[in-house]
Amino acid sequence: MVARRQLIELGLSDARIKGRIARGHLHVVHRGVYAVGHRVLSRRSRWMAAVLFGGPEAALSHRSAAQLWGIAPHRGSAIDVTRRSGWRSSTGIVVHRNAISADEIEEVAGIPCTCVPRTSLDLAGSFSRDELERTINQIEMRRLTHALSIYDLLARYPRRPGAPVLRALLDDLLEGHGVTRSMLEERFAALLARSDLPRPQLNASLAVHGRFFEVDCLWRKQRVIVELDGVRVHGTDLAFEKDRERDRLLIADGWRVPRITWRQLRDDAPAVLADLRTLLRTVPPRPTL
């Protein structure tokens, strides 16, 4: 993809540009933006064309930037582009006229794109809290970092749409990161004490096919194991892999293994109890090998 201004900088005159268009060497995508030698455009080619159409100060943004970063699913064909001042629109491009600083733009696969923190702030104005939380989770899973933090951007643009939702979500996530095993166990034990559910064995040992595991909460007769999930408890890559391996082995042996988080205990305790009550009401048959 190339813009007319870039061709002129390379020394091509208007006549030579028109001649290349006539001969099929350049194909018009947007006014002043061309595909070089081909007509079939990939998604990334269309993103690049939209940014070139926006001018030197433009950057891919919002959902399109999130898709390029791999933190949001592909949905719809419209392309989001942001720049400071207004500019003409073109078919398939959504124009966002917002303040944007040079330190909020990175190149991804050669495409000028809003950095991850700025992309998160932009999305907060249109995403639901659940969508925004999934996006933040993807950022953490992909370990995408930047010199600016999301809090830096919230301080820079305190009145942007969605800023209060994003700030509250980050505060909740930070609270969850500070939760220890003992805090999780105490909260879960208190919840069970207020219920009519049978009491589990805590930090119980269990043997499965010659492997020995310590599980957080065990209802042996009902073949139910509850694991209390917190970032500080299960936060490393090695712990994550071992936890999932253990879950797989236990499930294959006929155990049911729900995982319960601090936020679920805090915000959705009745639903947690209802689900546990359903699980404990039935005793599944042992699997046959």
C-alpha positions in Angstrom: 0.0 0.0 0.0 1.2 3.5 -0.8 -0.1 7.1 -0.5 0.1 9.7 -3.2 2.1 11.9 -0.9 4.7 9.1 -0.5 5.0 8.7 -4.3 5.5 12.4 -4.7 8.2 12.3 -2.0 9.9 9.6 -4.1 10.0 11.9 -7.1 7.0 10.8 -9.1 5.0 13.5 -10.8 1.2 13.6 -11.1 1.5 12.5 -14.7 3.7 9.5 -13.8 1.3 8.5 -11.1 -1.7 8.7 -13.5 0.3 6.6 -16.0 0.9 3.9 -13.5 -2.8 3.8 -12.6 -3.7 3.6 -16.3 -1.3 0.7 -16.8 -2.6 -1.2 -13.7 0.6 -0.8 -11.7 -1.4 1.2 -9.1 -5.0 0.4 -8.0 -7.0 3.1 -6.2 -8.3 1.9 -2.8 -9.2 5.4 -1.4 -8.6 8.8 -2.8 -4.8 9.2 -2.9 -4.1 5.7 -1.6 -3.1 2.8 -3.9 -2.5 -0.9 -3.8 0.8 -1.6 -5.7 0.5 -4.2 -8.4 -2.6 -6.1 -7.0 -6.3 -5.7 -6.3 -6.9 -8.4 -3.7 -6.5 -6.9 -0.3 -5.9 -8.7 3.0 -7.3 -7.3 6.2 -4.0 -5.8 7.1 -3.7 -4.2 3.7 -7.1 -2.5 4.3 -6.0 -1.4 7.7 -2.9 0.1 6.2 -4.8 1.8 3.4 -7.2 3.4 5.9 -4.3 4.8 8.0 -2.6 6.1 4.9 -5.9 7.8 3.9 -6.0 9.5 7.3 -2.6 11.1 6.7 0.7 11.2 8.6 -0.9 11.8 12.0 -3.5 9.0 11.8 -3.4 5.7 13.6 -5.5 2.5 13.5 -7.6 2.6 16.7 -10.5 1.2 18.7 -11.7 -2.3 17.7 -9.5 -2.4 14.6 -6.4 -1.7 16.7 -7.6 -4.3 19.3 -7.9 -6.8 16.4 -4.4 -6.0 15.2 -3.0 -6.5 18.7 -5.0 -9.8 19.0 -6.9 -8.7 22.1 -10.4 -8.6 20.6 -12.3 -10.8 18.1 -12.8 -9.8 14.5 -16.2 -8.4 14.1 -17.6 -6.2 11.3 -15.8 -4.7 8.3 -15.6 -1.0 9.3 -12.1 0.2 10.1 -11.5 2.6 13.0 -8.9 5.4 12.5 -8.0 8.2 14.9 -6.3 11.5 14.3 -6.3 14.9 16.0 -8.0 17.1 13.4 -10.9 16.4 11.1 -10.5 14.9 7.7 -12.7 13.7 4.9 -14.3 10.2 5.2 -14.3 7.3 2.9 -16.4 4.2 2.5 -15.7 1.6 5.3 -13.7 3.9 7.5 -14.9 5.2 10.9 -13.3 8.5 11.7 -12.5 9.3 15.3 -11.4 12.9 15.9 -9.6 12.8 19.2 -6.4 14.1 20.8 -3.6 11.6 20.4 0.1 12.0 21.3 3.0 10.5 19.5 3.8 8.3 22.5 0.4 6.7 22.2 1.2 5.2 18.7 3.2 2.2 17.9 3.9 0.3 14.6 2.5 -3.2 14.5 3.3 -5.2 11.4 4.3 -1.8 9.9 0.9 -0.2 10.6 0.7 2.9 12.8 -1.6 1.8 15.6 -2.7 3.1 19.0 -0.7 1.4 21.8 -2.4 -1.1 24.0 -3.2 1.2 26.9 -4.7 3.8 24.5 -6.6 1.1 22.7 -8.1 0.0 26.0 -9.2 3.5 26.8 -10.8 4.0 23.4 -12.7 0.7 23.7 -14.0 1.6 27.2 -16.3 4.1 25.6 -18.2 1.5 23.6 -17.5 -1.9 25.1 -19.6 -3.5 27.9 -17.8 -4.2 31.2 -17.7 -7.9 30.3 -16.1 -7.2 26.9 -13.6 -4.8 28.4 -12.7 -7.3 31.1 -12.1 -10.0 28.4 -9.9 -7.5 26.5 -7.8 -6.7 29.7 -7.4 -10.5 30.3 -6.1 -10.9 26.8 -3.6 -8.1 27.3 -2.4 -9.9 30.5 -2.2 -13.3 28.8 -0.3 -11.9 25.9 1.9 -9.9 28.2 1.6 -6.7 26.1 3.4 -3.9 27.8 4.1 -0.2 27.0 5.9 2.7 28.6 2.5 4.2 29.3 0.1 2.4 31.6 -3.6 2.5 31.4 -3.6 4.6 34.6 -1.3 7.1 32.8 -3.9 7.4 30.0 -6.8 7.7 32.5 -4.9 10.6 34.2 -4.2 12.2 30.8 -7.8 11.9 29.6 -10.0 11.8 32.8 -13.2 12.7 31.0 -13.0 10.3 28.1 -16.2 8.2 27.7 -15.8 4.9 29.6 -12.9 6.1 31.8 -14.9 5.5 35.1 -15.8 1.9 34.0 -12.2 1.2 33.0 -10.8 2.6 36.3 -13.3 0.6 38.4 -12.4 -2.6 36.4 -8.7 -2.1 37.0 -9.2 -1.4 40.7 -11.2 -4.7 40.9 -8.5 -6.6 39.1 -5.7 -5.2 41.3 -7.7 -6.1 44.4 -7.9 -9.7 43.1 -4.2 -9.7 42.4 -3.5 -9.0 46.1 -5.7 -11.9 47.4 -3.8 -14.6 49.3 -4.7 -18.3 49.7 -5.7 -17.7 53.4 -8.0 -14.9 52.4 -9.7 -17.0 49.8 -10.1 -19.9 52.2 -11.5 -17.7 55.0 -14.1 -16.2 52.7 -15.2 -19.5 51.2 -15.4 -21.1 54.7 -17.5 -18.2 55.9 -19.8 -18.6 52.9 -20.2 -22.3 53.6 -20.9 -21.7 57.3 -23.9 -19.5 56.4 -25.3 -22.2 54.1 -26.9 -25.6 54.5 -24.2 -27.4 52.4 -22.2 -30.2 53.9 -18.7 -29.2 55.1 -15.8 -30.3 52.9 -12.4 -31.5 53.8 -10.0 -28.6 53.4 -6.5 -28.9 51.9 -7.2 -32.6 51.5 -4.9 -35.2 49.9 -6.1 -37.3 47.1 -4.6 -40.2 45.0 -5.5 -40.6 41.4 -3.8 -43.2 39.2 -0.6 -43.2 41.3 -0.4 -39.4 41.5 -1.0 -37.6 44.8 -2.6 -34.1 44.9 -3.6 -31.6 47.5 -6.9 -30.1 46.7 -8.4 -27.0 48.3 -11.9 -28.4 49.2 -13.0 -32.0 48.9 -16.4 -33.6 49.0 -15.3 -37.2 48.6 -18.6 -39.0 48.5 -20.1 -36.6 45.9 -16.8 -36.5 44.0 -16.6 -32.7 44.0 -13.4 -30.7 44.3 -13.5 -26.9 44.6 -10.3 -25.1 43.7 -10.0 -21.5 45.0 -8.4 -19.4 42.3 -6.4 -16.3 42.9 -3.6 -14.7 40.9 -1.1 -14.8 43.8 -2.1 -18.5 44.5 -1.9 -19.8 40.9 -0.2 -16.9 39.1 3.0 -18.3 37.5 3.2 -20.0 34.2 4.4 -23.3 35.8 1.5 -23.2 38.4 -1.0 -22.5 35.6 0.2 -25.5 33.6 0.3 -27.8 36.6 -3.2 -26.8 37.7 -4.7 -27.5 34.3 -2.9 -30.9 34.1 -4.3 -31.8 37.5 -7.8 -30.7 36.5 -7.6 -32.9 33.4 -6.5 -36.0 35.4 -9.2 -35.4 38.1 -12.0 -34.9 35.5 -10.9 -38.1 33.6 -11.2 -39.9 37.0 -14.8 -38.8 37.4 -14.2 -35.8 39.7 -16.0 -32.5 39.1 -13.6 -29.6 39.6 -15.2 -26.1 39.6 -12.8 -23.2 40.2 -14.1 -20.2 42.3 -12.5 -16.8 42.3 -12.3 -14.0 44.9 -14.6 -11.9 42.7 -17.2 -14.6 42.5 -17.2 -15.1 46.2 -17.5 -11.3 46.8 -20.0 -10.4 44.1 -21.9 -13.6 43.2 -22.0 -15.7 46.3 -25.7 -16.8 45.9 -25.0 -18.2 42.5 -21.9 -20.0 43.7 -23.9 -21.7 46.5 -26.7 -22.6 44.0 -24.2 -24.3 41.7 -22.5 -26.1 44.5 -25.8 -27.3 45.8 -26.6 -28.7 42.3 -23.3 -30.5 42.1 -23.5 -32.0 45.6 -27.0 -33.2 45.0 -25.8 -35.9 42.6 -23.1 -38.6 42.8 -21.7 -39.4 39.3 -20.7 -43.0 38.6 -17.0 -43.8 38.6 -15.6 -43.9 35.1 -14.7 -47.4 33.8 -11.3 -47.8 32.2 
